[in-house]
Amino acid sequence: MAAAVPAVCRIRAAAAAAATLLLGCCGAALTSSIQDQAEQFFRSGHTNNWAVLVCTSRFWFNYRHVANTLSVYRSVKRLGIPDSHIVLMLADDMACNPRNPKPATVFSHKNMELNVYGDDVEVDYRSYEVTVENFLRVLTGRIPPSTPRSKRLLSDDRSNILIYMTGHGGNGFLKFQDSEEITNVELADAFEQMWQKRRYNELLFIIDTCQGASMYERFYSPNIMALASSQVGEDSLSHQPDLGIGVHLMDRYTFYVLEFLEEIHPASQTNMNDLFQVCPKSLCVSTPGHRTDLFQRDPQNVLITDFFGSVRKVEITTETISLDHDLAGFASKLPKDELATEPLKYAEQLPVAQIIHQKPKQKDWHPPGGFILGLWALIIMVFFKTYGIKHMKHIF
């Protein structure tokens, strides 16, 4: 009987050790699974998204370039990038152009189906502010201290940045407002400064211009993926002429890219390889190009939303949180006079209705200067007619 007790103890100890080992293995497996899920969720390594959208052309016949940029602006906002993380540069204001048959609108589809200007466009650089110098200053952060926050690219080493440019270009350059140009060497050096100053994690560069592929030939900084609408020696063609407006509404490459982006939603799993195929030569007429040798990740593992969308910070918990009880207790602690009884609304900054309907104020009448001069001339003529020049001494 005495010998049986140690045996039972040894069996129980072995069972406890086995249970502990099993729980440890399960815990390690669960921890590993959670880590894998976290790595899968944050596999791009970025924590915020930025977009720099640039139209470099002015004048009415370049309407399509403004529509290109506003269409990309509309898409990135729809996918979650806020205005505070978008730097929008438009070289001309087509919405207020006197030739525009529909003021305050910019359309990207024929028959005026889609107005991409809308009522919530925030243009950061407009008209003559869109210069090569200002563009490079935005990228590199070398801007005056007085520059407002909305005109700054406040990115860091965890930022994924989308840079979209459209306009007229050639082999190795892109024109800014027909007065200056940026070269592919200057652009490559600006990206290198950004990398050295830890201003981006990954960068997607898209350009829609003639011979666009020449603009990314000189890139040498890591983690840059580039797309262009045409190869060296090719033109980037326009699309969708509109008889009512009198110009082409978009460029072909941007049109098909945006048609592709309309099918993307914030939780989409579509990757960059799909974006490379959206505009074959049969549709674009030109030959789109892309460059991925500087990019560390496989484009197949890069989601479209890594650049066109926004990171959403979430915290996963297995506990149940009761919000109603807490909110009720919080509301009971507030004084009655602090509880809002009426919905809040913005006060009108200007009495718009009164300004529109008020009658113009009557102005006091003053005789024009020409009338006074003519009256004095008439008086002098009558004086000479009556008295002659011999009485002139009595006047002076």
FIFIKE-491742 format. One line per field, with one value per residue (C-alpha): residue number from 1; residue in one letter; x, y, z. Coordinates in Angstrom, 1 decimal, padded with zeros to 4 digits. Layout:
<keros>
pos	NUM; ...
code	A; ...
u	X; ...
v	Y; ...
w	Z; ...
</keros>
This chain:
<keros>
pos	1; 2; 3; 4; 5; 6; 7; 8; 9; 10; 11; 12; 13; 14; 15; 16; 17; 18; 19; 20; 21; 22; 23; 24; 25; 26; 27; 28; 29; 30; 31; 32; 33; 34; 35; 36; 37; 38; 39; 40; 41; 42; 43; 44; 45; 46; 47; 48; 49; 50; 51; 52; 53; 54; 55; 56; 57; 58; 59; 60; 61; 62; 63; 64; 65; 66; 67; 68; 69; 70; 71; 72; 73; 74; 75; 76; 77; 78; 79; 80; 81; 82; 83; 84; 85; 86; 87; 88; 89; 90; 91; 92; 93; 94; 95; 96; 97; 98; 99; 100; 101; 102; 103; 104; 105; 106; 107; 108; 109; 110; 111; 112; 113; 114; 115; 116; 117; 118; 119; 120; 121; 122; 123; 124; 125; 126; 127; 128; 129; 130; 131; 132; 133; 134; 135; 136; 137; 138; 139; 140; 141; 142; 143; 144; 145; 146; 147; 148; 149; 150; 151; 152; 153; 154; 155; 156; 157; 158; 159; 160; 161; 162; 163; 164; 165; 166; 167; 168; 169; 170; 171; 172; 173; 174; 175; 176; 177; 178; 179; 180; 181; 182; 183; 184; 185; 186; 187; 188; 189; 190; 191; 192; 193; 194; 195; 196; 197; 198; 199; 200; 201; 202; 203; 204; 205; 206; 207; 208; 209; 210; 211; 212; 213; 214; 215; 216; 217; 218; 219; 220; 221; 222; 223; 224; 225; 226; 227; 228; 229; 230; 231; 232; 233; 234; 235; 236; 237; 238; 239; 240; 241; 242; 243; 244; 245; 246; 247; 248; 249; 250; 251; 252; 253; 254; 255; 256; 257; 258; 259; 260; 261; 262; 263; 264; 265; 266; 267; 268; 269; 270; 271; 272; 273; 274; 275; 276; 277; 278; 279; 280; 281; 282; 283; 284; 285; 286; 287; 288; 289; 290; 291; 292; 293; 294; 295; 296; 297; 298; 299; 300; 301; 302; 303; 304; 305; 306; 307; 308; 309; 310; 311; 312; 313; 314; 315; 316; 317; 318; 319; 320; 321; 322; 323; 324; 325; 326; 327; 328; 329; 330; 331; 332; 333; 334; 335; 336; 337; 338; 339; 340; 341; 342; 343; 344; 345; 346; 347; 348; 349; 350; 351; 352; 353; 354; 355; 356; 357; 358; 359; 360; 361; 362; 363; 364; 365; 366; 367; 368; 369; 370; 371; 372; 373; 374; 375; 376; 377; 378; 379; 380; 381; 382; 383; 384; 385; 386; 387; 388; 389; 390; 391; 392; 393; 394; 395; 396
code	M; A; A; A; V; P; A; V; C; R; I; R; A; A; A; A; A; A; A; T; L; L; L; G; C; C; G; A; A; L; T; S; S; I; Q; D; Q; A; E; Q; F; F; R; S; G; H; T; N; N; W; A; V; L; V; C; T; S; R; F; W; F; N; Y; R; H; V; A; N; T; L; S; V; Y; R; S; V; K; R; L; G; I; P; D; S; H; I; V; L; M; L; A; D; D; M; A; C; N; P; R; N; P; K; P; A; T; V; F; S; H; K; N; M; E; L; N; V; Y; G; D; D; V; E; V; D; Y; R; S; Y; E; V; T; V; E; N; F; L; R; V; L; T; G; R; I; P; P; S; T; P; R; S; K; R; L; L; S; D; D; R; S; N; I; L; I; Y; M; T; G; H; G; G; N; G; F; L; K; F; Q; D; S; E; E; I; T; N; V; E; L; A; D; A; F; E; Q; M; W; Q; K; R; R; Y; N; E; L; L; F; I; I; D; T; C; Q; G; A; S; M; Y; E; R; F; Y; S; P; N; I; M; A; L; A; S; S; Q; V; G; E; D; S; L; S; H; Q; P; D; L; G; I; G; V; H; L; M; D; R; Y; T; F; Y; V; L; E; F; L; E; E; I; H; P; A; S; Q; T; N; M; N; D; L; F; Q; V; C; P; K; S; L; C; V; S; T; P; G; H; R; T; D; L; F; Q; R; D; P; Q; N; V; L; I; T; D; F; F; G; S; V; R; K; V; E; I; T; T; E; T; I; S; L; D; H; D; L; A; G; F; A; S; K; L; P; K; D; E; L; A; T; E; P; L; K; Y; A; E; Q; L; P; V; A; Q; I; I; H; Q; K; P; K; Q; K; D; W; H; P; P; G; G; F; I; L; G; L; W; A; L; I; I; M; V; F; F; K; T; Y; G; I; K; H; M; K; H; I; F
u	000.0; 002.9; 004.6; 001.4; 001.2; 004.5; 003.4; 000.1; 002.0; 004.4; 001.4; -000.3; 003.0; 003.5; -000.1; 000.3; 003.5; 001.8; -001.1; 001.3; 003.3; 000.0; -001.2; 002.2; 002.2; -001.4; -000.5; 002.6; 000.6; -002.1; 000.5; 002.2; -001.2; -001.9; 001.5; 001.1; -002.3; -000.8; 002.1; -000.4; -002.5; 000.5; 002.6; 003.1; 004.9; 003.2; 001.0; -000.3; -001.0; -000.3; -001.0; 000.6; -001.6; -000.1; -001.6; 001.1; -000.9; -002.9; -005.1; -008.6; -007.4; -005.7; -009.0; -008.3; -005.3; -007.2; -010.0; -007.3; -006.0; -009.4; -010.5; -007.6; -008.3; -011.9; -010.8; -008.3; -010.8; -013.4; -011.0; -010.2; -007.3; -008.5; -007.9; -005.4; -003.1; -003.6; -001.6; -003.5; -001.8; -003.8; -002.1; -005.4; -009.0; -011.2; -014.3; -014.1; -012.9; -015.1; -015.2; -016.8; -020.5; -021.2; -019.5; -018.2; -018.0; -015.3; -016.5; -014.5; -017.1; -018.9; -022.4; -021.4; -022.2; -019.7; -018.7; -015.3; -015.1; -018.0; -018.5; -015.7; -012.5; -009.6; -006.9; -003.6; -001.6; -003.3; -002.5; 001.0; 001.8; 002.3; 006.0; 008.9; 010.4; 007.2; 006.7; 010.3; 010.0; 006.8; 008.5; 011.7; 010.1; 012.3; 009.5; 009.3; 008.1; 005.1; 003.7; 000.3; -000.1; -002.4; 000.5; 002.9; 003.8; 004.1; 005.1; 007.6; 009.4; 006.1; 004.3; 003.2; 003.0; 001.2; 002.5; 000.5; 001.5; -000.1; 000.7; 002.8; 006.2; 008.9; 012.0; 013.2; 011.2; 007.7; 006.6; 005.1; 002.7; 004.6; 007.2; 009.6; 010.2; 011.3; 013.8; 013.9; 017.3; 015.8; 012.9; 015.2; 017.3; 014.2; 013.1; 016.6; 016.4; 013.1; 014.6; 017.6; 015.4; 013.1; 010.1; 008.5; 008.3; 007.1; 006.4; 004.2; 004.9; 002.3; 002.7; 000.4; 002.3; 004.0; 007.1; 006.2; 008.5; 011.6; 010.7; 011.4; 014.5; 016.9; 015.3; 017.8; 016.2; 014.8; 011.1; 009.9; 007.4; 006.7; 004.0; 003.8; 001.2; 003.7; 007.1; 010.0; 009.1; 005.3; 002.6; 000.0; -003.4; -006.6; -010.0; -013.7; -014.2; -017.2; -019.0; -020.8; -017.6; -015.5; -012.4; -011.3; -012.3; -009.5; -006.5; -006.8; -004.5; -005.9; -009.5; -008.9; -007.0; -009.9; -012.4; -010.4; -010.3; -014.1; -014.3; -011.9; -013.3; -011.3; -011.2; -010.3; -007.5; -006.7; -002.9; -000.6; -000.2; -003.8; -003.2; -000.3; -002.8; -005.7; -004.7; -003.2; -002.0; -005.3; -007.0; -004.4; -002.9; 000.4; 002.3; 002.1; 005.2; 006.1; 009.3; 009.5; 013.2; 013.7; 010.7; 011.5; 008.2; 006.7; 004.0; 001.7; 001.7; 001.2; -002.5; -003.9; -005.2; -001.6; -001.3; -004.8; -006.4; -005.8; -004.6; -007.2; -005.9; -008.0; -007.6; -008.9; -010.3; -012.2; -013.9; -017.4; -017.6; -021.0; -021.2; -024.9; -024.3; -021.2; -022.8; -025.9; -023.8; -021.8; -024.9; -026.4; -023.3; -023.6; -025.6; -029.0; -027.9; -025.0; -027.1; -027.8; -031.6; -031.4; -029.2; -026.1; -025.6; -023.2; -024.0; -024.1; -020.9; -022.6; -026.2; -026.3; -030.1; -030.0; -027.1; -028.8; -032.2; -031.2; -031.6; -028.6; -027.9; -028.5; -025.3; -025.0; -024.8; -021.7; -021.1; -018.3; -015.1; -015.7; -019.0; -017.3; -014.6; -017.1; -019.1; -016.1; -015.3; -018.8; -018.6; -015.3; -016.7; -019.7; -017.5; -015.3; -018.3; -019.8; -016.9; -013.9; -010.3; -009.8; -011.7; -009.6; -007.5; -010.5; -010.7; -007.0
v	000.0; 002.3; 001.6; 002.4; 006.0; 007.2; 005.5; 007.5; 010.7; 010.0; 009.4; 012.7; 014.6; 013.2; 014.1; 017.6; 018.0; 016.7; 019.1; 022.0; 021.1; 020.8; 024.2; 025.7; 024.3; 025.6; 029.0; 029.2; 028.2; 030.8; 033.5; 032.5; 032.7; 036.1; 037.3; 036.0; 037.7; 041.0; 040.7; 039.9; 042.9; 045.3; 043.7; 046.9; 048.4; 051.8; 053.6; 056.6; 057.5; 060.8; 061.9; 064.7; 065.3; 067.8; 069.3; 071.3; 072.7; 075.9; 077.4; 076.1; 073.6; 071.7; 071.1; 067.3; 067.7; 069.4; 066.7; 064.0; 065.3; 066.0; 062.5; 060.9; 063.3; 062.1; 058.4; 058.7; 060.6; 058.0; 055.3; 057.0; 059.5; 062.8; 066.3; 066.9; 064.2; 065.4; 068.1; 069.2; 071.4; 072.8; 075.2; 076.6; 077.0; 075.4; 075.6; 079.4; 079.8; 082.2; 079.6; 077.0; 076.6; 075.1; 077.3; 075.7; 072.3; 070.1; 067.0; 063.8; 061.9; 062.9; 064.3; 066.0; 062.8; 063.1; 066.4; 065.8; 069.3; 068.9; 071.2; 070.0; 070.4; 071.8; 073.2; 073.8; 075.3; 077.0; 079.1; 080.6; 078.9; 075.7; 075.9; 073.5; 075.2; 074.8; 071.2; 070.3; 072.2; 070.2; 066.9; 067.7; 069.7; 072.7; 075.3; 078.6; 078.4; 080.6; 078.0; 076.8; 073.2; 072.5; 073.2; 070.8; 067.2; 066.1; 062.5; 060.3; 057.0; 055.1; 057.0; 055.5; 058.3; 058.5; 061.1; 061.7; 064.1; 065.1; 067.7; 068.1; 066.5; 065.1; 062.9; 063.5; 066.5; 067.7; 071.2; 073.5; 076.1; 076.4; 078.5; 076.1; 072.4; 069.7; 067.1; 063.4; 064.1; 066.8; 064.5; 061.6; 063.7; 065.0; 061.4; 060.6; 063.6; 062.3; 058.9; 060.3; 062.5; 059.5; 061.1; 058.0; 054.2; 053.3; 055.6; 055.1; 057.5; 057.8; 060.1; 060.7; 062.6; 062.1; 059.9; 059.5; 056.5; 058.8; 060.5; 057.4; 056.2; 058.1; 057.0; 055.3; 055.5; 052.4; 051.5; 053.4; 051.9; 053.9; 053.9; 055.9; 056.3; 056.0; 054.9; 057.0; 058.3; 057.8; 060.4; 060.1; 060.6; 062.3; 060.7; 061.6; 064.8; 066.8; 069.0; 071.0; 072.0; 072.0; 070.1; 066.6; 065.7; 063.3; 061.4; 057.8; 056.3; 058.1; 057.3; 053.6; 053.8; 055.5; 053.1; 050.4; 052.3; 052.7; 048.9; 049.2; 049.5; 050.0; 046.3; 045.2; 042.6; 043.8; 044.1; 046.2; 043.6; 044.2; 047.9; 047.3; 045.6; 048.2; 050.0; 047.8; 049.3; 048.4; 050.9; 053.5; 053.5; 054.3; 051.7; 052.1; 051.2; 050.5; 050.0; 047.8; 047.0; 049.5; 048.2; 045.7; 043.8; 041.7; 043.8; 040.8; 041.3; 045.1; 046.0; 048.9; 050.4; 050.5; 053.7; 054.8; 054.0; 054.9; 052.9; 052.3; 051.6; 048.9; 047.1; 043.5; 042.4; 039.3; 041.1; 042.5; 046.2; 047.6; 051.2; 051.9; 051.5; 053.7; 056.4; 056.5; 056.9; 059.6; 061.5; 061.3; 063.0; 066.0; 069.1; 069.5; 072.8; 071.2; 068.6; 069.6; 069.9; 071.1; 069.9; 072.0; 073.8; 076.2; 079.9; 081.7; 083.7; 086.2; 087.1; 085.6; 085.9; 089.6; 090.2; 088.5; 090.2; 093.7; 096.6; 098.5; 101.6; 104.9; 106.7; 110.5; 112.2; 114.1; 115.8; 114.3; 116.1; 116.6; 118.3; 120.9; 121.6; 122.1; 124.5; 126.6; 126.7; 127.9; 130.7; 131.9; 131.9; 133.9; 136.4; 136.9; 137.3; 139.9; 142.0; 141.1; 140.5; 144.1; 143.3; 140.2; 142.2; 142.6; 138.8; 138.1
w	000.0; 000.9; -002.4; -004.4; -003.1; -004.8; -008.0; -008.0; -007.3; -010.1; -012.5; -011.4; -011.8; -015.3; -016.2; -014.9; -016.8; -020.0; -019.5; -018.9; -022.1; -024.1; -022.8; -023.6; -027.1; -027.7; -026.2; -028.4; -031.4; -030.6; -030.0; -033.3; -035.1; -033.7; -034.7; -038.2; -038.4; -037.2; -039.6; -042.4; -041.4; -041.3; -044.0; -045.8; -042.8; -043.1; -040.6; -042.7; -046.3; -048.3; -051.8; -053.9; -057.0; -059.6; -062.7; -064.5; -067.4; -067.7; -070.5; -071.5; -074.1; -071.3; -069.5; -069.5; -067.3; -064.6; -064.9; -064.7; -061.4; -059.9; -060.8; -058.9; -056.0; -055.9; -055.9; -053.1; -051.0; -051.6; -050.5; -047.2; -047.6; -045.9; -047.3; -044.5; -046.1; -049.7; -051.4; -054.5; -057.1; -060.0; -062.5; -063.7; -062.4; -065.1; -062.9; -063.0; -066.6; -068.6; -071.4; -069.2; -070.2; -066.8; -064.2; -061.0; -062.6; -064.1; -065.9; -066.6; -068.7; -071.9; -071.8; -068.5; -066.5; -063.7; -062.0; -060.3; -058.9; -056.5; -053.5; -051.2; -053.3; -051.3; -053.7; -051.9; -054.7; -057.6; -060.7; -060.5; -057.2; -059.2; -060.0; -060.1; -057.0; -054.9; -056.0; -055.0; -051.8; -050.9; -051.6; -049.6; -046.8; -047.5; -047.2; -045.3; -041.6; -042.5; -044.9; -043.6; -042.6; -045.6; -048.0; -046.3; -046.9; -043.2; -044.0; -042.1; -042.4; -042.0; -044.8; -048.1; -050.6; -053.9; -056.4; -059.5; -062.2; -065.5; -068.2; -071.3; -071.4; -073.5; -073.3; -069.8; -068.8; -067.8; -068.5; -065.8; -067.3; -070.6; -068.8; -067.1; -066.8; -064.3; -065.5; -064.6; -062.9; -060.6; -059.8; -059.0; -056.7; -054.9; -054.2; -052.9; -050.5; -049.3; -048.6; -046.8; -044.7; -043.9; -045.5; -046.9; -046.4; -049.9; -052.8; -055.9; -058.8; -061.6; -064.6; -067.5; -070.2; -073.5; -073.2; -069.6; -069.0; -069.4; -066.2; -064.0; -065.9; -063.5; -060.2; -057.9; -054.4; -052.8; -052.3; -055.4; -057.8; -061.0; -063.7; -066.9; -069.7; -072.6; -073.5; -074.8; -078.3; -077.8; -077.3; -074.5; -076.2; -075.0; -074.7; -074.7; -076.7; -075.6; -078.1; -075.4; -073.6; -076.8; -075.5; -074.6; -071.0; -070.0; -071.1; -072.1; -069.5; -066.5; -067.8; -067.7; -064.4; -062.8; -064.3; -062.6; -059.3; -059.3; -058.6; -055.6; -052.0; -048.8; -048.0; -051.5; -052.0; -055.6; -056.1; -058.1; -060.9; -061.7; -062.0; -064.5; -066.9; -066.9; -070.1; -072.8; -076.0; -077.7; -075.4; -074.7; -078.2; -076.4; -074.5; -070.7; -068.7; -065.1; -063.1; -060.0; -059.6; -056.8; -054.9; -052.2; -052.1; -054.9; -056.6; -056.3; -052.5; -052.7; -052.3; -054.3; -051.0; -049.7; -051.8; -052.8; -049.4; -045.8; -042.9; -040.2; -036.7; -035.0; -031.7; -031.5; -028.2; -027.0; -024.1; -024.3; -023.7; -022.6; -023.9; -023.0; -019.3; -019.3; -021.4; -019.2; -016.1; -017.8; -018.8; -015.3; -013.9; -016.2; -015.0; -016.8; -018.3; -020.0; -021.8; -025.4; -025.9; -029.5; -032.4; -032.9; -036.2; -037.7; -037.5; -040.8; -041.3; -043.7; -044.2; -047.6; -048.1; -047.2; -049.5; -052.4; -052.0; -050.9; -053.3; -054.5; -052.5; -054.2; -054.9; -054.5; -057.9; -058.7; -062.1; -064.1; -064.6; -068.3; -067.5; -065.2; -067.8; -070.5; -068.3; -067.6; -071.3; -072.1; -069.5; -070.9; -074.5; -073.4; -071.5; -074.6; -076.8; -074.5; -073.3; -075.4; -074.4; -073.1; -070.0; -069.2; -066.8; -064.4; -064.0; -063.3
</keros>
